[in-house]
Amino acid sequence: MRPPCGILWLGNRNPALRIGQGALEMPMALVADNVELFYSDHGQGPPVLMLHGWTCDGADWSWLTGDLTVDHRVVVVDFRGHGRSTRTVDLYGAQVLANDMVRVLQHLSIDRVVVVGHSMGTTVASALAVEYPDTVSALVLIDP
């Protein structure tokens, strides 16, 4: 069963936060001037990038990430203006968000990835595949 958008399912571990050097730290990737994106990065194996829908955040994938991390490296990102990422007055179009995703992948030294998108995430995933075909090895589009 999938929880509704914006609800964190605690049935699996929460990939949202990590503890570091005695202080609570959130993993962030700088993708543009004054724009940082929150992400989680767990597991080992072929990398999978999970893209959430409009007005949601990466926590929407918490019901699935625990299972995928058994044999995959799973990266879940909050788009700019969503979740714990920076809110900007800039545009939030698919191309801008796809460029952001490439910068996150570069930050994590990931060359090729399977991209899973839901709702608006399918548009971003498609833009990513068209603009960066050498980066995307496969697409999984849910409720495009």
N, CA, C and O atoms as CSV, one atom per row, in Angstrom:
chain,resi,resn,atom,element,x,y,z
A,1,MET,N,N,0.838,-1.178,0.000
A,1,MET,CA,C,0.000,0.000,0.000
A,1,MET,C,C,0.885,1.244,0.000
A,1,MET,O,O,1.849,1.323,0.761
A,2,ARG,N,N,0.562,2.198,-0.840
A,2,ARG,CA,C,1.333,3.434,-0.956
A,2,ARG,C,C,0.642,4.529,-0.169
A,2,ARG,O,O,-0.565,4.730,-0.309
A,3,PRO,N,N,1.407,5.251,0.671
A,3,PRO,CA,C,0.794,6.355,1.413
A,3,PRO,C,C,0.476,7.516,0.484
A,3,PRO,O,O,1.089,7.636,-0.577
A,4,PRO,N,N,-0.472,8.378,0.859
A,4,PRO,CA,C,-0.782,9.545,0.028
A,4,PRO,C,C,0.396,10.510,-0.042
A,4,PRO,O,O,1.275,10.511,0.820
A,5,CYS,N,N,0.391,11.328,-1.086
A,5,CYS,CA,C,1.450,12.302,-1.315
A,5,CYS,C,C,1.706,13.133,-0.064
A,5,CYS,O,O,0.776,13.633,0.570
A,6,GLY,N,N,2.988,13.269,0.279
A,6,GLY,CA,C,3.368,14.120,1.397
A,6,GLY,C,C,3.343,13.439,2.747
A,6,GLY,O,O,3.694,14.060,3.750
A,7,ILE,N,N,2.935,12.168,2.806
A,7,ILE,CA,C,2.888,11.448,4.066
A,7,ILE,C,C,4.106,10.530,4.131
A,7,ILE,O,O,4.328,9.737,3.216
A,8,LEU,N,N,4.886,10.627,5.188
A,8,LEU,CA,C,6.067,9.792,5.352
A,8,LEU,C,C,5.655,8.459,5.954
A,8,LEU,O,O,5.093,8.418,7.048
A,9,TRP,N,N,5.924,7.391,5.262
A,9,TRP,CA,C,5.624,6.055,5.739
A,9,TRP,C,C,6.794,5.629,6.612
A,9,TRP,O,O,7.923,5.540,6.131
A,10,LEU,N,N,6.541,5.368,7.875
A,10,LEU,CA,C,7.599,4.989,8.796
A,10,LEU,C,C,7.808,3.481,8.861
A,10,LEU,O,O,8.582,2.997,9.688
A,11,GLY,N,N,7.121,2.732,7.992
A,11,GLY,CA,C,7.297,1.291,7.951
A,11,GLY,C,C,8.717,0.908,7.561
A,11,GLY,O,O,9.214,-0.128,8.004
A,12,ASN,N,N,9.364,1.694,6.765
A,12,ASN,CA,C,10.766,1.501,6.409
A,12,ASN,C,C,11.578,2.563,7.138
A,12,ASN,O,O,11.023,3.513,7.690
A,13,ARG,N,N,12.875,2.396,7.134
A,13,ARG,CA,C,13.703,3.412,7.788
A,13,ARG,C,C,13.566,4.742,7.072
A,13,ARG,O,O,13.338,4.787,5.863
A,14,ASN,N,N,13.703,5.796,7.806
A,14,ASN,CA,C,13.590,7.142,7.246
A,14,ASN,C,C,14.919,7.523,6.614
A,14,ASN,O,O,15.889,7.733,7.342
A,15,PRO,N,N,15.009,7.624,5.273
A,15,PRO,CA,C,16.271,7.970,4.621
A,15,PRO,C,C,16.559,9.463,4.658
A,15,PRO,O,O,17.541,9.918,4.071
A,16,ALA,N,N,15.721,10.225,5.335
A,16,ALA,CA,C,15.789,11.666,5.217
A,16,ALA,C,C,16.956,12.304,5.952
A,16,ALA,O,O,17.481,13.318,5.493
A,17,LEU,N,N,17.375,11.746,7.071
A,17,LEU,CA,C,18.378,12.423,7.879
A,17,LEU,C,C,19.544,11.505,8.187
A,17,LEU,O,O,19.385,10.285,8.227
A,18,ARG,N,N,20.702,12.078,8.402
A,18,ARG,CA,C,21.854,11.305,8.842
A,18,ARG,C,C,22.517,12.048,9.997
A,18,ARG,O,O,22.381,13.266,10.122
A,19,ILE,N,N,23.206,11.337,10.805
A,19,ILE,CA,C,23.892,11.922,11.950
A,19,ILE,C,C,25.368,12.030,11.591
A,19,ILE,O,O,25.951,11.087,11.056
A,20,GLY,N,N,25.967,13.168,11.882
A,20,GLY,CA,C,27.376,13.344,11.578
A,20,GLY,C,C,28.047,14.257,12.571
A,20,GLY,O,O,27.560,15.359,12.823
A,21,GLN,N,N,29.142,13.830,13.134
A,21,GLN,CA,C,29.974,14.604,14.042
A,21,GLN,C,C,29.167,15.271,15.157
A,21,GLN,O,O,29.386,16.439,15.478
A,22,GLY,N,N,28.254,14.536,15.729
A,22,GLY,CA,C,27.524,15.031,16.879
A,22,GLY,C,C,26.403,16.005,16.566
A,22,GLY,O,O,25.673,16.400,17.475
A,23,ALA,N,N,26.243,16.399,15.332
A,23,ALA,CA,C,25.180,17.339,14.955
A,23,ALA,C,C,24.318,16.710,13.870
A,23,ALA,O,O,24.782,15.871,13.098
A,24,LEU,N,N,23.091,17.116,13.823
A,24,LEU,CA,C,22.193,16.626,12.784
A,24,LEU,C,C,22.532,17.326,11.473
A,24,LEU,O,O,22.492,18.554,11.387
A,25,GLU,N,N,22.867,16.534,10.452
A,25,GLU,CA,C,23.225,17.091,9.149
A,25,GLU,C,C,22.270,16.570,8.096
A,25,GLU,O,O,21.813,15.430,8.172
A,26,MET,N,N,21.972,17.397,7.121
A,26,MET,CA,C,21.160,16.962,5.992
A,26,MET,C,C,22.048,16.993,4.760
A,26,MET,O,O,22.701,18.002,4.492
A,27,PRO,N,N,22.082,15.892,4.001
A,27,PRO,CA,C,22.886,15.890,2.788
A,27,PRO,C,C,22.271,16.818,1.742
A,27,PRO,O,O,21.105,16.668,1.377
A,28,MET,N,N,23.055,17.766,1.269
A,28,MET,CA,C,22.590,18.747,0.295
A,28,MET,C,C,23.589,18.806,-0.856
A,28,MET,O,O,24.794,18.655,-0.654
A,29,ALA,N,N,23.080,19.027,-2.054
A,29,ALA,CA,C,23.928,19.225,-3.229
A,29,ALA,C,C,23.667,20.628,-3.763
A,29,ALA,O,O,22.520,21.003,-4.007
A,30,LEU,N,N,24.731,21.399,-3.943
A,30,LEU,CA,C,24.624,22.734,-4.528
A,30,LEU,C,C,24.497,22.566,-6.039
A,30,LEU,O,O,25.412,22.055,-6.685
A,31,VAL,N,N,23.356,22.997,-6.611
A,31,VAL,CA,C,23.113,22.795,-8.039
A,31,VAL,C,C,23.106,24.103,-8.826
A,31,VAL,O,O,23.181,24.081,-10.055
A,32,ALA,N,N,23.019,25.223,-8.150
A,32,ALA,CA,C,23.036,26.549,-8.783
A,32,ALA,C,C,23.339,27.561,-7.682
A,32,ALA,O,O,23.369,27.217,-6.500
A,33,ASP,N,N,23.561,28.800,-8.078
A,33,ASP,CA,C,23.796,29.840,-7.070
A,33,ASP,C,C,22.649,29.855,-6.078
A,33,ASP,O,O,21.492,30.051,-6.451
A,34,ASN,N,N,22.976,29.647,-4.814
A,34,ASN,CA,C,22.003,29.702,-3.724
A,34,ASN,C,C,20.880,28.673,-3.841
A,34,ASN,O,O,19.812,28.869,-3.260
A,35,VAL,N,N,21.093,27.594,-4.569
A,35,VAL,CA,C,20.083,26.537,-4.671
A,35,VAL,C,C,20.734,25.215,-4.237
A,35,VAL,O,O,21.632,24.695,-4.898
A,36,GLU,N,N,20.251,24.698,-3.112
A,36,GLU,CA,C,20.705,23.411,-2.611
A,36,GLU,C,C,19.535,22.438,-2.618
A,36,GLU,O,O,18.411,22.783,-2.252
A,37,LEU,N,N,19.830,21.209,-3.045
A,37,LEU,CA,C,18.809,20.173,-3.069
A,37,LEU,C,C,19.119,19.122,-2.021
A,37,LEU,O,O,20.239,18.620,-1.928
A,38,PHE,N,N,18.108,18.802,-1.239
A,38,PHE,CA,C,18.229,17.724,-0.267
A,38,PHE,C,C,18.149,16.395,-1.008
A,38,PHE,O,O,17.373,16.248,-1.953
A,39,TYR,N,N,18.953,15.432,-0.576
A,39,TYR,CA,C,18.905,14.100,-1.179
A,39,TYR,C,C,19.223,13.056,-0.118
A,39,TYR,O,O,19.800,13.361,0.926
A,40,SER,N,N,18.834,11.821,-0.407
A,40,SER,CA,C,19.310,10.678,0.365
A,40,SER,C,C,19.978,9.727,-0.616
A,40,SER,O,O,19.607,9.673,-1.789
A,41,ASP,N,N,20.957,8.984,-0.138
A,41,ASP,CA,C,21.751,8.099,-0.984
A,41,ASP,C,C,22.067,6.856,-0.158
A,41,ASP,O,O,22.895,6.897,0.752
A,42,HIS,N,N,21.398,5.750,-0.487
A,42,HIS,CA,C,21.552,4.530,0.299
A,42,HIS,C,C,21.693,3.324,-0.606
A,42,HIS,O,O,21.215,3.321,-1.740
A,43,GLY,N,N,22.360,2.294,-0.089
A,43,GLY,CA,C,22.484,1.028,-0.792
A,43,GLY,C,C,23.679,0.982,-1.714
A,43,GLY,O,O,24.380,1.974,-1.915
A,44,GLN,N,N,23.895,-0.202,-2.273
A,44,GLN,CA,C,24.977,-0.424,-3.228
A,44,GLN,C,C,24.439,-1.227,-4.393
A,44,GLN,O,O,23.515,-2.027,-4.251
A,45,GLY,N,N,25.032,-0.997,-5.535
A,45,GLY,CA,C,24.611,-1.695,-6.749
A,45,GLY,C,C,24.304,-0.686,-7.835
A,45,GLY,O,O,24.703,0.474,-7.736
A,46,PRO,N,N,23.597,-1.115,-8.873
A,46,PRO,CA,C,23.251,-0.193,-9.957
A,46,PRO,C,C,22.432,0.980,-9.398
A,46,PRO,O,O,21.495,0.765,-8.630
A,47,PRO,N,N,22.778,2.214,-9.777
A,47,PRO,CA,C,22.077,3.367,-9.213
A,47,PRO,C,C,20.683,3.589,-9.802
A,47,PRO,O,O,20.448,3.386,-10.993
A,48,VAL,N,N,19.773,4.012,-8.929
A,48,VAL,CA,C,18.398,4.348,-9.292
A,48,VAL,C,C,18.109,5.729,-8.724
A,48,VAL,O,O,18.337,5.981,-7.541
A,49,LEU,N,N,17.606,6.621,-9.570
A,49,LEU,CA,C,17.220,7.974,-9.163
A,49,LEU,C,C,15.701,8.044,-9.097
A,49,LEU,O,O,15.020,7.775,-10.087
A,50,MET,N,N,15.167,8.405,-7.930
A,50,MET,CA,C,13.722,8.451,-7.711
A,50,MET,C,C,13.254,9.907,-7.720
A,50,MET,O,O,13.749,10.727,-6.947
A,51,LEU,N,N,12.287,10.227,-8.608
A,51,LEU,CA,C,11.787,11.596,-8.763
A,51,LEU,C,C,10.306,11.663,-8.375
A,51,LEU,O,O,9.473,10.948,-8.933
A,52,HIS,N,N,10.000,12.520,-7.425
A,52,HIS,CA,C,8.639,12.631,-6.891
A,52,HIS,C,C,7.749,13.516,-7.752
A,52,HIS,O,O,8.203,14.113,-8.729
A,53,GLY,N,N,6.484,13.593,-7.379
A,53,GLY,CA,C,5.507,14.392,-8.095
A,53,GLY,C,C,5.407,15.818,-7.568
A,53,GLY,O,O,6.055,16.184,-6.587
A,54,TRP,N,N,4.581,16.614,-8.241
A,54,TRP,CA,C,4.360,18.016,-7.919
A,54,TRP,C,C,3.813,18.149,-6.494
A,54,TRP,O,O,2.933,17.388,-6.093
A,55,THR,N,N,4.324,19.094,-5.747
A,55,THR,CA,C,3.987,19.438,-4.355
A,55,THR,C,C,4.319,18.330,-3.363
A,55,THR,O,O,3.923,18.409,-2.200
A,56,CYS,N,N,5.022,17.320,-3.791
A,56,CYS,CA,C,5.412,16.228,-2.893
A,56,CYS,C,C,6.899,16.364,-2.566
A,56,CYS,O,O,7.493,17.411,-2.825
A,57,ASP,N,N,7.491,15.343,-2.014
A,57,ASP,CA,C,8.935,15.324,-1.792
A,57,ASP,C,C,9.425,13.887,-1.814
A,57,ASP,O,O,8.640,12.956,-1.990
A,58,GLY,N,N,10.712,13.716,-1.637
A,58,GLY,CA,C,11.311,12.398,-1.745
A,58,GLY,C,C,10.794,11.382,-0.744
A,58,GLY,O,O,10.921,10.178,-0.968
A,59,ALA,N,N,10.211,11.845,0.360
A,59,ALA,CA,C,9.662,10.923,1.358
A,59,ALA,C,C,8.558,10.053,0.770
A,59,ALA,O,O,8.245,8.997,1.320
A,60,ASP,N,N,7.968,10.482,-0.336
A,60,ASP,CA,C,6.932,9.678,-0.992
A,60,ASP,C,C,7.451,8.310,-1.418
A,60,ASP,O,O,6.669,7.376,-1.591
A,61,TRP,N,N,8.765,8.188,-1.588
A,61,TRP,CA,C,9.350,6.923,-2.024
A,61,TRP,C,C,9.776,6.046,-0.845
A,61,TRP,O,O,10.305,4.959,-1.073
A,62,SER,N,N,9.570,6.467,0.389
A,62,SER,CA,C,10.062,5.716,1.541
A,62,SER,C,C,9.482,4.304,1.610
A,62,SER,O,O,10.117,3.405,2.161
A,63,TRP,N,N,8.293,4.097,1.062
A,63,TRP,CA,C,7.682,2.768,1.068
A,63,TRP,C,C,8.425,1.784,0.163
A,63,TRP,O,O,8.278,0.571,0.315
A,64,LEU,N,N,9.216,2.296,-0.773
A,64,LEU,CA,C,9.889,1.454,-1.759
A,64,LEU,C,C,11.403,1.407,-1.581
A,64,LEU,O,O,12.030,0.405,-1.925
A,65,THR,N,N,11.991,2.456,-1.056
A,65,THR,CA,C,13.453,2.548,-1.023
A,65,THR,C,C,14.098,1.451,-0.185
A,65,THR,O,O,15.177,0.967,-0.528
A,66,GLY,N,N,13.450,1.052,0.915
A,66,GLY,CA,C,14.028,-0.009,1.747
A,66,GLY,C,C,14.239,-1.295,0.973
A,66,GLY,O,O,15.264,-1.958,1.130
A,67,ASP,N,N,13.274,-1.651,0.138
A,67,ASP,CA,C,13.404,-2.864,-0.669
A,67,ASP,C,C,14.441,-2.705,-1.774
A,67,ASP,O,O,15.210,-3.627,-2.045
A,68,LEU,N,N,14.463,-1.540,-2.410
A,68,LEU,CA,C,15.402,-1.324,-3.516
A,68,LEU,C,C,16.852,-1.287,-3.048
A,68,LEU,O,O,17.747,-1.704,-3.784
A,69,THR,N,N,17.099,-0.793,-1.835
A,69,THR,CA,C,18.483,-0.662,-1.371
A,69,THR,C,C,19.134,-2.011,-1.074
A,69,THR,O,O,20.335,-2.069,-0.809
A,70,VAL,N,N,18.369,-3.083,-1.113
A,70,VAL,CA,C,18.948,-4.412,-0.908
A,70,VAL,C,C,19.992,-4.702,-1.990
A,70,VAL,O,O,21.037,-5.290,-1.708
A,71,ASP,N,N,19.705,-4.287,-3.230
A,71,ASP,CA,C,20.648,-4.581,-4.308
A,71,ASP,C,C,20.833,-3.424,-5.291
A,71,ASP,O,O,21.307,-3.630,-6.408
A,72,HIS,N,N,20.460,-2.208,-4.881
A,72,HIS,CA,C,20.652,-1.019,-5.713
A,72,HIS,C,C,21.124,0.162,-4.861
A,72,HIS,O,O,20.863,0.221,-3.660
A,73,ARG,N,N,21.797,1.064,-5.484
A,73,ARG,CA,C,22.096,2.354,-4.871
A,73,ARG,C,C,20.918,3.256,-5.209
A,73,ARG,O,O,20.657,3.522,-6.382
A,74,VAL,N,N,20.215,3.723,-4.205
A,74,VAL,CA,C,18.994,4.492,-4.412
A,74,VAL,C,C,19.219,5.941,-3.994
A,74,VAL,O,O,19.562,6.224,-2.846
A,75,VAL,N,N,19.021,6.850,-4.940
A,75,VAL,CA,C,19.143,8.286,-4.696
A,75,VAL,C,C,17.753,8.892,-4.811
A,75,VAL,O,O,17.079,8.747,-5.831
A,76,VAL,N,N,17.338,9.567,-3.756
A,76,VAL,CA,C,16.036,10.226,-3.725
A,76,VAL,C,C,16.294,11.707,-3.498
A,76,VAL,O,O,16.994,12.078,-2.555
A,77,VAL,N,N,15.735,12.556,-4.353
A,77,VAL,CA,C,15.993,13.998,-4.311
A,77,VAL,C,C,14.684,14.745,-4.096
A,77,VAL,O,O,13.646,14.377,-4.646
A,78,ASP,N,N,14.747,15.804,-3.286
A,78,ASP,CA,C,13.643,16.769,-3.221
A,78,ASP,C,C,13.916,17.829,-4.286
A,78,ASP,O,O,14.949,18.498,-4.235
A,79,PHE,N,N,13.004,17.994,-5.253
A,79,PHE,CA,C,13.170,19.052,-6.250
A,79,PHE,C,C,13.272,20.414,-5.571
A,79,PHE,O,O,12.814,20.582,-4.441
A,80,ARG,N,N,13.870,21.385,-6.257
A,80,ARG,CA,C,13.880,22.754,-5.725
A,80,ARG,C,C,12.437,23.191,-5.464
A,80,ARG,O,O,11.531,22.917,-6.252
A,81,GLY,N,N,12.256,23.869,-4.347
A,81,GLY,CA,C,10.927,24.326,-3.967
A,81,GLY,C,C,10.064,23.256,-3.332
A,81,GLY,O,O,8.889,23.496,-3.055
A,82,HIS,N,N,10.619,22.086,-3.098
A,82,HIS,CA,C,9.874,20.969,-2.523
A,82,HIS,C,C,10.653,20.419,-1.320
A,82,HIS,O,O,11.882,20.479,-1.282
A,83,GLY,N,N,9.930,19.896,-0.362
A,83,GLY,CA,C,10.569,19.230,0.769
A,83,GLY,C,C,11.576,20.118,1.473
A,83,GLY,O,O,11.271,21.249,1.853
A,84,ARG,N,N,12.799,19.582,1.645
A,84,ARG,CA,C,13.848,20.293,2.369
A,84,ARG,C,C,14.809,21.046,1.458
A,84,ARG,O,O,15.827,21.563,1.920
A,85,SER,N,N,14.496,21.113,0.169
A,85,SER,CA,C,15.350,21.834,-0.784
A,85,SER,C,C,15.018,23.325,-0.798
A,85,SER,O,O,13.965,23.751,-0.324
A,86,THR,N,N,15.946,24.104,-1.356
A,86,THR,CA,C,15.795,25.555,-1.436
A,86,THR,C,C,14.592,25.950,-2.287
A,86,THR,O,O,14.342,25.378,-3.348
A,87,ARG,N,N,13.865,26.928,-1.801
A,87,ARG,CA,C,12.781,27.521,-2.591
A,87,ARG,C,C,13.354,28.743,-3.315
A,87,ARG,O,O,14.095,29.533,-2.730
A,88,THR,N,N,13.007,28.881,-4.574
A,88,THR,CA,C,13.533,29.993,-5.362
A,88,THR,C,C,12.393,30.711,-6.066
A,88,THR,O,O,11.265,30.223,-6.118
A,89,VAL,N,N,12.713,31.883,-6.606
A,89,VAL,CA,C,11.746,32.605,-7.428
A,89,VAL,C,C,11.945,32.257,-8.901
A,89,VAL,O,O,11.213,32.737,-9.767
A,90,ASP,N,N,12.944,31.416,-9.173
A,90,ASP,CA,C,13.224,30.984,-10.546
A,90,ASP,C,C,12.125,30.056,-11.045
A,90,ASP,O,O,11.248,29.641,-10.288
A,91,LEU,N,N,12.191,29.745,-12.321
A,91,LEU,CA,C,11.251,28.812,-12.927
A,91,LEU,C,C,11.476,27.394,-12.405
A,91,LEU,O,O,12.580,27.040,-11.989
A,92,TYR,N,N,10.424,26.599,-12.432
A,92,TYR,CA,C,10.487,25.223,-11.973
A,92,TYR,C,C,10.153,24.257,-13.108
A,92,TYR,O,O,9.583,23.194,-12.861
A,93,GLY,N,N,10.496,24.606,-14.340
A,93,GLY,CA,C,10.171,23.759,-15.482
A,93,GLY,C,C,10.964,22.467,-15.501
A,93,GLY,O,O,11.950,22.313,-14.781
A,94,ALA,N,N,10.514,21.540,-16.338
A,94,ALA,CA,C,11.139,20.220,-16.430
A,94,ALA,C,C,12.615,20.312,-16.789
A,94,ALA,O,O,13.428,19.561,-16.251
A,95,GLN,N,N,12.974,21.222,-17.692
A,95,GLN,CA,C,14.372,21.346,-18.097
A,95,GLN,C,C,15.248,21.835,-16.945
A,95,GLN,O,O,16.352,21.327,-16.753
A,96,VAL,N,N,14.774,22.802,-16.189
A,96,VAL,CA,C,15.524,23.311,-15.034
A,96,VAL,C,C,15.727,22.191,-14.021
A,96,VAL,O,O,16.830,21.999,-13.509
A,97,LEU,N,N,14.657,21.454,-13.734
A,97,LEU,CA,C,14.747,20.378,-12.753
A,97,LEU,C,C,15.617,19.231,-13.255
A,97,LEU,O,O,16.326,18.605,-12.468
A,98,ALA,N,N,15.571,18.946,-14.558
A,98,ALA,CA,C,16.446,17.914,-15.135
A,98,ALA,C,C,17.912,18.328,-15.008
A,98,ALA,O,O,18.761,17.502,-14.672
A,99,ASN,N,N,18.210,19.586,-15.272
A,99,ASN,CA,C,19.580,20.079,-15.093
A,99,ASN,C,C,20.020,19.947,-13.641
A,99,ASN,O,O,21.165,19.593,-13.361
A,100,ASP,N,N,19.099,20.234,-12.714
A,100,ASP,CA,C,19.396,20.054,-11.289
A,100,ASP,C,C,19.759,18.604,-10.992
A,100,ASP,O,O,20.705,18.340,-10.250
A,101,MET,N,N,19.006,17.659,-11.572
A,101,MET,CA,C,19.252,16.242,-11.307
A,101,MET,C,C,20.626,15.819,-11.813
A,101,MET,O,O,21.313,15.031,-11.164
A,102,VAL,N,N,21.027,16.342,-12.970
A,102,VAL,CA,C,22.364,16.029,-13.492
A,102,VAL,C,C,23.434,16.528,-12.530
A,102,VAL,O,O,24.438,15.851,-12.306
A,103,ARG,N,N,23.223,17.698,-11.967
A,103,ARG,CA,C,24.207,18.236,-11.020
A,103,ARG,C,C,24.264,17.398,-9.741
A,103,ARG,O,O,25.340,17.210,-9.173
A,104,VAL,N,N,23.126,16.898,-9.290
A,104,VAL,CA,C,23.129,16.005,-8.124
A,104,VAL,C,C,23.891,14.728,-8.458
A,104,VAL,O,O,24.705,14.268,-7.657
A,105,LEU,N,N,23.637,14.155,-9.626
A,105,LEU,CA,C,24.343,12.940,-10.030
A,105,LEU,C,C,25.849,13.194,-10.133
A,105,LEU,O,O,26.645,12.347,-9.728
A,106,GLN,N,N,26.242,14.335,-10.664
A,106,GLN,CA,C,27.661,14.683,-10.727
A,106,GLN,C,C,28.244,14.814,-9.324
A,106,GLN,O,O,29.351,14.347,-9.057
A,107,HIS,N,N,27.488,15.455,-8.427
A,107,HIS,CA,C,27.907,15.610,-7.035
A,107,HIS,C,C,28.185,14.248,-6.392
A,107,HIS,O,O,29.094,14.113,-5.573
A,108,LEU,N,N,27.396,13.247,-6.771
A,108,LEU,CA,C,27.520,11.900,-6.205
A,108,LEU,C,C,28.399,10.978,-7.054
A,108,LEU,O,O,28.523,9.790,-6.756
A,109,SER,N,N,29.008,11.524,-8.109
A,109,SER,CA,C,29.880,10.758,-9.015
A,109,SER,C,C,29.155,9.560,-9.635
A,109,SER,O,O,29.699,8.458,-9.706
A,110,ILE,N,N,27.924,9.796,-10.081
A,110,ILE,CA,C,27.138,8.765,-10.764
A,110,ILE,C,C,27.071,9.129,-12.242
A,110,ILE,O,O,26.613,10.212,-12.605
A,111,ASP,N,N,27.539,8.201,-13.099
A,111,ASP,CA,C,27.577,8.451,-14.543
A,111,ASP,C,C,26.301,8.035,-15.256
A,111,ASP,O,O,25.815,8.755,-16.129
A,112,ARG,N,N,25.747,6.864,-14.889
A,112,ARG,CA,C,24.529,6.339,-15.525
A,112,ARG,C,C,23.570,5.879,-14.453
A,112,ARG,O,O,23.974,5.396,-13.395
A,113,VAL,N,N,22.280,6.040,-14.745
A,113,VAL,CA,C,21.279,5.772,-13.726
A,113,VAL,C,C,19.960,5.337,-14.362
A,113,VAL,O,O,19.614,5.770,-15.461
A,114,VAL,N,N,19.236,4.482,-13.661
A,114,VAL,CA,C,17.847,4.197,-13.985
A,114,VAL,C,C,17.028,5.277,-13.291
A,114,VAL,O,O,17.214,5.516,-12.097
A,115,VAL,N,N,16.130,5.930,-14.012
A,115,VAL,CA,C,15.331,7.013,-13.445
A,115,VAL,C,C,13.888,6.552,-13.292
A,115,VAL,O,O,13.261,6.092,-14.246
A,116,VAL,N,N,13.373,6.686,-12.063
A,116,VAL,CA,C,11.983,6.356,-11.760
A,116,VAL,C,C,11.283,7.662,-11.410
A,116,VAL,O,O,11.696,8.366,-10.489
A,117,GLY,N,N,10.223,7.983,-12.145
A,117,GLY,CA,C,9.496,9.227,-11.890
A,117,GLY,C,C,8.023,8.980,-11.685
A,117,GLY,O,O,7.433,8.094,-12.304
A,118,HIS,N,N,7.431,9.773,-10.809
A,118,HIS,CA,C,5.986,9.729,-10.579
A,118,HIS,C,C,5.400,11.098,-10.891
A,118,HIS,O,O,5.947,12.118,-10.472
A,119,SER,N,N,4.294,11.130,-11.621
A,119,SER,CA,C,3.566,12.366,-11.907
A,119,SER,C,C,4.501,13.392,-12.551
A,119,SER,O,O,5.049,13.125,-13.621
A,120,MET,N,N,4.697,14.549,-11.932
A,120,MET,CA,C,5.599,15.551,-12.497
A,120,MET,C,C,7.011,14.991,-12.663
A,120,MET,O,O,7.742,15.408,-13.561
A,121,GLY,N,N,7.394,14.054,-11.805
A,121,GLY,CA,C,8.708,13.427,-11.924
A,121,GLY,C,C,8.901,12.698,-13.240
A,121,GLY,O,O,10.033,12.523,-13.690
A,122,THR,N,N,7.796,12.265,-13.872
A,122,THR,CA,C,7.917,11.613,-15.183
A,122,THR,C,C,8.332,12.613,-16.255
A,122,THR,O,O,9.080,12.276,-17.174
A,123,THR,N,N,7.846,13.834,-16.133
A,123,THR,CA,C,8.223,14.888,-17.084
A,123,THR,C,C,9.696,15.231,-16.937
A,123,THR,O,O,10.406,15.392,-17.930
A,124,VAL,N,N,10.148,15.342,-15.705
A,124,VAL,CA,C,11.563,15.626,-15.446
A,124,VAL,C,C,12.420,14.457,-15.923
A,124,VAL,O,O,13.467,14.664,-16.536
A,125,ALA,N,N,11.982,13.234,-15.644
A,125,ALA,CA,C,12.728,12.052,-16.079
A,125,ALA,C,C,12.839,12.014,-17.605
A,125,ALA,O,O,13.900,11.700,-18.144
A,126,SER,N,N,11.751,12.332,-18.295
A,126,SER,CA,C,11.764,12.350,-19.767
A,126,SER,C,C,12.702,13.419,-20.296
A,126,SER,O,O,13.456,13.170,-21.237
A,127,ALA,N,N,12.665,14.613,-19.701
A,127,ALA,CA,C,13.579,15.691,-20.111
A,127,ALA,C,C,15.025,15.283,-19.861
A,127,ALA,O,O,15.903,15.569,-20.675
A,128,LEU,N,N,15.271,14.628,-18.756
A,128,LEU,CA,C,16.610,14.151,-18.425
A,128,LEU,C,C,17.093,13.156,-19.477
A,128,LEU,O,O,18.241,13.218,-19.916
A,129,ALA,N,N,16.214,12.238,-19.878
A,129,ALA,CA,C,16.586,11.232,-20.880
A,129,ALA,C,C,16.842,11.845,-22.249
A,129,ALA,O,O,17.737,11.403,-22.971
A,130,VAL,N,N,16.063,12.858,-22.610
A,130,VAL,CA,C,16.227,13.498,-23.917
A,130,VAL,C,C,17.496,14.358,-23.948
A,130,VAL,O,O,18.272,14.302,-24.902
A,131,GLU,N,N,17.691,15.142,-22.907
A,131,GLU,CA,C,18.830,16.074,-22.882
A,131,GLU,C,C,20.152,15.405,-22.494
A,131,GLU,O,O,21.221,15.882,-22.874
A,132,TYR,N,N,20.086,14.320,-21.749
A,132,TYR,CA,C,21.297,13.641,-21.259
A,132,TYR,C,C,21.173,12.129,-21.501
A,132,TYR,O,O,21.156,11.351,-20.547
A,133,PRO,N,N,21.088,11.712,-22.769
A,133,PRO,CA,C,20.847,10.290,-23.066
A,133,PRO,C,C,21.956,9.361,-22.572
A,133,PRO,O,O,21.695,8.189,-22.305
A,134,ASP,N,N,23.176,9.856,-22.446
A,134,ASP,CA,C,24.261,9.011,-21.957
A,134,ASP,C,C,24.185,8.803,-20.447
A,134,ASP,O,O,24.878,7.942,-19.904
A,135,THR,N,N,23.355,9.580,-19.773
A,135,THR,CA,C,23.229,9.472,-18.310
A,135,THR,C,C,22.114,8.508,-17.920
A,135,THR,O,O,22.217,7.824,-16.902
A,136,VAL,N,N,21.058,8.446,-18.711
A,136,VAL,CA,C,19.879,7.647,-18.365
A,136,VAL,C,C,19.944,6.292,-19.060
A,136,VAL,O,O,19.932,6.213,-20.289
A,137,SER,N,N,20.013,5.224,-18.264
A,137,SER,CA,C,20.058,3.878,-18.845
A,137,SER,C,C,18.660,3.302,-19.054
A,137,SER,O,O,18.466,2.455,-19.926
A,138,ALA,N,N,17.680,3.755,-18.257
A,138,ALA,CA,C,16.299,3.280,-18.405
A,138,ALA,C,C,15.366,4.249,-17.685
A,138,ALA,O,O,15.773,4.958,-16.765
A,139,LEU,N,N,14.112,4.263,-18.120
A,139,LEU,CA,C,13.081,5.082,-17.483
A,139,LEU,C,C,11.949,4.202,-16.973
A,139,LEU,O,O,11.536,3.250,-17.634
A,140,VAL,N,N,11.461,4.535,-15.792
A,140,VAL,CA,C,10.238,3.939,-15.259
A,140,VAL,C,C,9.319,5.110,-14.959
A,140,VAL,O,O,9.612,5.913,-14.073
A,141,LEU,N,N,8.199,5.221,-15.692
A,141,LEU,CA,C,7.305,6.370,-15.576
A,141,LEU,C,C,5.976,5.915,-14.982
A,141,LEU,O,O,5.280,5.081,-15.562
A,142,ILE,N,N,5.629,6.472,-13.817
A,142,ILE,CA,C,4.430,6.079,-13.087
A,142,ILE,C,C,3.444,7.239,-13.082
A,142,ILE,O,O,3.784,8.331,-12.628
A,143,ASP,N,N,2.235,7.023,-13.576
A,143,ASP,CA,C,1.204,8.056,-13.650
A,143,ASP,C,C,1.686,9.330,-14.353
A,143,ASP,O,O,1.636,10.420,-13.783
A,144,PRO,N,N,2.158,9.179,-15.610
A,144,PRO,CA,C,2.670,10.378,-16.324
A,144,PRO,C,C,1.587,11.402,-16.605
A,144,PRO,O,O,1.865,12.448,-17.192
